[in-house]
Amino acid sequence: MQSPIPHTLKLLWIILLVCVGTNLNAQKQKVWIDADSGNETDDIYALVRLLNEPSLDVVGVSSAHFNNADLVAFKKWNQYNTSGINTVQISQQLNENLLAVMGRLSIPHPLGADRQMGRAWGGREARNSAAAQGMIAAVKKLAAREKLVVISLGALTNIASAISLDTSITQHIICYVLGAKYTVTNSTWNKSEFNIRNDLNAFDYLLDNPSVNMVVMPIDIAYPYMFKRDALYKMLSDDIPVERMLKARWEETNPQDTIRTLWDLALVEAFVRPELAEIKQVPAPPENTQRMIKIYSAINAQKMKDDFIEKLKMNANTN
């Protein structure tokens, strides 16, 4: 008669393997990225970098509006006619196109709000949307000690509205924000910046909420993260669909720029490769609730550029 001990040991070994696999999967940081992809060149570069990062679990990609005063003053915004423009829908379509090209349409990709929180003169009324509800739902699925990293590349309407609609999620979220300016030498903030101007109400709402964990990359810190167009084009292959899309995006949106800062990619690279950036704590702007905010104070732009190209090519070679 066969001894039951080997069978028992086999069962224990299987259980151990399952537990280890589950723990390894749980160790992946869950990330939600909120992008005004239709606005300019850099959002889809940032999305590609995040979606190709094996250490992360991207659980959502939402669209952000890029409403700004120029839309009512000029006939064109980049390559788009401003008459009847729906900025969040442009971002949504581009997000969906990219996810399709990368074979990642299974990732939730809800539509964001079509305008700012409150009104032009102020106010912080939440702007409900599928994106805000999606963020709330993603937090509700977290394990007890997990946190959701929300990376906002445009106006902060969606994440601020999600927190306003359900304040219980605040303790489970870390917000990474691209926006505003911060002068390290004299410790001063400047909110006169595109992303923040597109929803100042949302930025102030987050700053005034002491329970919101924020990490801000000011645009003056991201500025050195520049790519030369022609050198980048040589690295991008037309035979690889996602690389063809990256090249086409620059050609469509900013064809006149021979060199350009890829702002959104700078934030994503700093998040993915924390050893290539410095973070410090600084006081919030004086007009907001006085608390400490984390900001990026310096980046290694060259190594971050090298990392993006290396990871892009590594992924291309494995597909």
Phi, psi and omega per residue, in radians:
M1 nan 2.291 -3.091
Q2 -1.228 2.376 3.127
S3 -1.208 2.420 3.135
P4 -1.326 -0.139 -3.054
I5 -1.123 -0.861 3.125
P6 -1.004 -0.689 3.121
H7 -1.110 -0.718 3.120
T8 -1.117 -0.744 3.123
L9 -1.115 -0.650 3.126
K10 -1.105 -0.748 3.125
L11 -1.112 -0.739 3.116
L12 -1.091 -0.676 3.128
W13 -1.140 -0.725 3.111
I14 -1.113 -0.778 3.131
I15 -1.067 -0.726 3.126
L16 -1.071 -0.763 3.137
L17 -1.104 -0.722 3.120
V18 -1.092 -0.761 -3.134
C19 -1.125 -0.744 3.118
V20 -1.095 -0.776 3.125
G21 -1.069 -0.712 3.123
T22 -1.125 -0.737 -3.139
N23 -1.141 -0.693 3.124
L24 -1.107 -0.713 3.120
N25 -1.147 -0.674 -3.125
A26 -1.179 -0.413 -3.119
Q27 -1.281 -0.299 3.114
K28 -1.192 2.262 3.124
Q29 -1.225 2.211 3.091
K30 -1.435 2.313 -3.049
V31 -2.287 2.420 2.997
W32 -2.089 2.247 -3.141
I33 -2.001 2.268 -3.093
D34 -2.009 2.015 -2.914
A35 -2.305 2.313 2.975
D36 -1.532 1.085 -2.958
S37 -1.020 -0.514 -3.109
G38 -1.292 -0.179 -3.010
N39 -1.233 -0.907 -3.126
E40 -2.669 -2.694 -2.958
T41 -1.309 -0.697 -2.717
D42 -1.428 -0.356 -3.056
D43 -1.031 -0.795 -3.064
I44 -1.228 -0.438 3.016
Y45 -1.109 -0.766 3.118
A46 -1.122 -0.733 3.126
L47 -1.084 -0.777 3.135
V48 -1.044 -0.762 -3.132
R49 -1.077 -0.761 -3.136
L50 -1.185 -0.780 -3.091
L51 -1.165 -0.393 3.123
N52 -1.606 -0.018 -3.064
E53 -1.515 1.955 -3.047
P54 -1.209 -0.325 -3.106
S55 -1.429 -0.089 -3.080
L56 -1.992 2.686 3.019
D57 -2.035 1.725 -3.128
V58 -1.377 1.968 -3.034
V59 -1.805 -0.032 3.113
G60 -2.976 2.517 3.054
V61 -2.320 1.933 -3.098
S62 -2.012 2.820 -3.084
S63 -1.760 2.449 3.110
A64 -2.048 2.568 3.077
H65 -1.320 2.825 2.991
F66 -2.324 0.835 3.098
N67 -1.145 2.308 3.126
N68 -2.648 2.856 -3.018
A69 -1.044 -0.506 -3.110
D70 -1.115 -0.402 -3.113
L71 -1.143 -0.423 3.113
V72 -1.776 -0.044 -3.084
A73 -1.924 -0.347 -3.066
F74 -2.262 2.739 -3.122
K75 -1.409 -0.339 -3.099
K76 -2.299 2.528 2.926
W77 -2.228 1.937 -2.955
N78 0.899 -2.130 -3.103
Q79 -1.622 0.062 -3.026
Y80 -1.770 2.438 2.941
N81 -1.257 2.361 -3.077
T82 -1.453 -0.269 3.129
S83 -1.135 2.054 3.131
G84 1.219 0.320 -3.053
I85 -1.169 2.440 3.055
N86 -2.119 1.658 -2.944
T87 -1.158 -0.697 -3.106
V88 -1.191 -0.546 3.103
Q89 -1.199 -0.612 3.062
I90 -1.094 -0.787 3.105
S91 -1.088 -0.735 -3.128
Q92 -1.069 -0.784 -3.113
Q93 -1.109 -0.713 -3.139
L94 -1.178 -0.718 3.082
N95 -1.017 -0.795 -3.121
E96 -1.141 -0.691 3.110
N97 -1.071 -0.755 -3.118
L98 -1.175 -0.785 3.122
L99 -1.058 -0.647 3.107
A100 -1.140 -0.792 -3.141
V101 -1.067 -0.632 -3.100
M102 -1.559 0.012 -3.125
G103 1.176 0.599 -3.061
R104 -2.155 0.467 -3.128
L105 -1.133 -0.209 3.095
S106 -1.238 -0.314 3.081
I107 -1.246 2.287 3.081
P108 -0.963 2.365 -3.078
H109 -2.470 1.163 -3.044
P110 -1.300 2.726 3.109
L111 -1.323 2.391 3.131
G112 -1.585 -3.079 3.137
A113 -1.166 2.615 -3.105
D114 -1.669 0.035 3.131
R115 -2.809 3.038 -3.058
Q116 -1.238 2.897 2.946
M117 -1.151 2.663 3.064
G118 1.066 -2.475 -3.118
R119 -2.302 3.118 -3.077
A120 -1.092 -0.468 -3.110
W121 -1.654 0.058 3.127
G122 2.261 -2.849 -3.093
G123 1.640 2.632 -3.065
R124 -2.282 0.534 3.086
E125 -1.126 2.306 -3.101
A126 -1.084 2.579 3.051
R127 -1.887 1.684 -3.060
N128 -1.180 2.570 -3.134
S129 -2.863 2.929 3.057
A130 -1.087 -0.581 3.126
A131 -1.143 -0.833 3.125
A132 -1.052 -0.770 3.125
Q133 -1.166 -0.593 3.102
G134 -1.145 -0.706 3.088
M135 -1.097 -0.767 3.118
I136 -1.043 -0.800 -3.140
A137 -1.092 -0.676 3.134
A138 -1.119 -0.674 3.104
V139 -1.155 -0.706 -3.118
K140 -1.102 -0.378 -3.129
K141 -1.536 -0.117 -3.087
L142 -1.185 2.635 2.977
A143 -1.232 2.955 -2.971
A144 -0.940 -0.752 -3.043
R145 -1.806 0.094 -3.132
E146 -1.370 2.723 3.012
K147 -2.262 2.608 3.078
L148 -1.762 2.171 3.017
V149 -1.528 2.142 3.068
V150 -1.907 2.052 3.138
I151 -1.801 2.007 -3.098
S152 -1.834 2.101 -3.071
L153 -1.803 -0.022 -3.123
G154 -2.460 -2.521 3.069
A155 -1.021 2.558 -3.019
L156 -1.607 0.320 -3.056
T157 -0.980 -0.807 -3.004
N158 -1.189 -0.837 -3.110
I159 -1.236 -0.686 3.115
A160 -1.128 -0.689 3.127
S161 -1.180 -0.700 3.120
A162 -1.033 -0.784 3.139
I163 -1.173 -0.688 3.118
S164 -1.131 -0.661 -3.124
L165 -1.259 -0.539 3.134
D166 -2.557 1.579 -3.059
T167 -1.163 -0.262 -3.129
S168 -1.171 -0.325 -3.112
I169 -1.397 -0.231 -2.996
T170 -0.979 -0.752 -3.064
Q171 -1.222 -0.184 -3.110
H172 -1.883 0.194 -3.057
I173 -2.186 2.467 2.925
I174 -2.072 2.127 -3.089
C175 -1.700 2.120 2.994
Y176 -1.820 2.190 -2.950
V177 -2.197 2.333 2.951
L178 -1.800 2.035 3.137
G179 2.869 2.910 -3.132
A180 1.184 3.123 3.072
K181 -2.256 2.594 3.092
Y182 -2.506 2.149 3.113
T183 -1.639 1.918 -3.054
V184 -1.137 -0.646 -3.036
T185 -1.121 -0.600 3.131
N186 -2.144 0.226 3.010
S187 0.970 0.881 -3.136
T188 -2.144 2.483 3.082
W189 -1.671 2.698 3.009
N190 -2.499 2.019 -3.107
K191 -1.553 0.036 -3.132
S192 -1.397 1.391 -3.058
E193 -2.587 2.612 -2.949
F194 -0.949 -0.967 -3.086
N195 -1.042 -0.770 -3.098
I196 -1.209 -0.715 3.101
R197 -1.044 -0.531 -3.104
N198 -1.263 -0.323 2.944
D199 -2.815 1.311 3.087
L200 -1.079 -0.613 3.140
N201 -1.022 -0.724 -3.117
A202 -1.188 -0.735 3.137
F203 -1.092 -0.796 3.118
D204 -1.102 -0.661 3.111
Y205 -1.043 -0.790 -3.137
L206 -1.187 -0.728 3.129
L207 -1.107 -0.630 -3.072
D208 -1.421 -0.083 -3.141
N209 -1.769 1.767 -3.052
P210 -1.053 -0.357 -3.108
S211 -1.480 -0.107 3.115
V212 -1.448 2.095 3.113
N213 -1.501 1.933 -3.046
M214 -2.084 2.471 2.964
V215 -2.229 2.031 -3.033
V216 -1.888 2.308 2.930
M217 -1.789 1.834 3.075
P218 -1.139 2.598 -3.049
I219 -1.199 -0.438 3.102
D220 -1.232 -0.419 3.050
I221 -1.350 -0.630 3.136
A222 -1.313 -0.379 -2.983
Y223 -0.883 -0.726 -3.101
P224 -1.172 -0.149 -3.080
Y225 -1.418 1.301 -3.022
M226 -1.865 2.520 3.039
F227 -2.072 2.463 3.012
K228 -1.501 2.217 -3.037
R229 -0.969 -0.930 -3.022
D230 -1.158 -0.658 3.102
A231 -1.155 -0.674 3.117
L232 -1.171 -0.734 3.128
Y233 -1.000 -0.668 -3.128
K234 -1.151 -0.468 -3.128
M235 -1.483 -0.333 -3.081
L236 -1.666 2.197 -3.074
S237 -1.639 2.299 3.067
D238 -1.205 -0.267 -3.132
D239 -1.434 -0.196 -3.141
I240 -1.900 1.979 -2.987
P241 -0.901 -0.781 -3.092
V242 -1.200 -0.614 3.107
E243 -1.236 -0.638 3.057
R244 -1.073 -0.664 3.126
M245 -1.189 -0.689 3.098
L246 -1.078 -0.787 3.124
K247 -1.120 -0.769 -3.121
A248 -1.095 -0.602 -3.116
R249 -1.116 -0.745 3.089
W250 -1.123 -0.775 -3.108
E251 -1.093 -0.634 -3.098
E252 -1.360 -0.671 -2.941
T253 -1.705 -0.732 -3.077
N254 -2.342 0.940 -3.046
P255 -1.125 -0.406 -3.104
Q256 -1.363 -0.248 -3.049
D257 -1.572 2.019 3.076
T258 -1.462 -0.280 3.055
I259 -2.526 2.452 -3.048
R260 -2.662 2.446 2.995
T261 -1.330 2.227 3.057
L262 -1.705 1.415 -2.983
W263 -0.956 -0.915 -3.040
D264 -1.121 -0.674 3.116
L265 -1.141 -0.560 3.101
A266 -1.056 -0.785 3.121
L267 -1.114 -0.788 -3.115
V268 -1.111 -0.759 3.114
E269 -1.092 -0.713 3.123
A270 -1.115 -0.618 3.107
F271 -1.238 -0.812 -3.081
V272 -1.238 -0.625 -3.115
R273 -2.072 1.279 -3.034
P274 -1.063 -0.396 3.126
E275 -1.240 -0.196 -3.139
L276 -1.721 0.192 -3.124
A277 -2.547 2.749 3.120
E278 -2.014 2.413 3.103
I279 -2.079 2.411 3.037
K280 -2.380 2.788 3.085
Q281 -1.692 2.340 -3.133
V282 -2.365 2.758 3.080
P283 -1.172 2.551 3.034
A284 -1.088 2.812 3.081
P285 -0.917 2.549 -3.029
P286 -1.066 -0.447 -3.136
E287 -1.412 -0.113 -3.137
N288 -1.849 3.011 3.072
T289 -0.936 2.254 -3.073
Q290 -1.357 1.944 3.098
R291 -2.715 3.039 -3.131
M292 -1.634 2.383 3.124
I293 -2.090 2.439 3.046
K294 -1.490 2.335 3.051
I295 -2.280 2.696 2.916
Y296 -1.367 2.215 -3.106
S297 -1.855 -0.236 3.119
A298 -2.888 2.641 3.067
I299 -2.386 2.684 2.999
N300 -1.658 1.545 -2.985
A301 -1.056 -0.731 -3.078
Q302 -1.151 -0.791 -3.139
K303 -1.190 -0.553 3.079
M304 -1.196 -0.648 3.073
K305 -1.142 -0.790 3.125
D306 -1.032 -0.695 -3.116
D307 -1.138 -0.734 -3.140
F308 -1.060 -0.848 -3.122
I309 -1.116 -0.746 -3.132
E310 -1.058 -0.813 -3.110
K311 -1.209 -0.614 3.117
L312 -1.097 -0.811 -3.115
K313 -1.250 -0.616 3.105
M314 -1.080 -0.751 3.132
N315 -1.186 -0.668 3.137
A316 -1.101 -0.639 -3.096
N317 -1.318 -0.348 -3.121
T318 -1.675 -0.106 3.141
N319 -1.749 nan nan
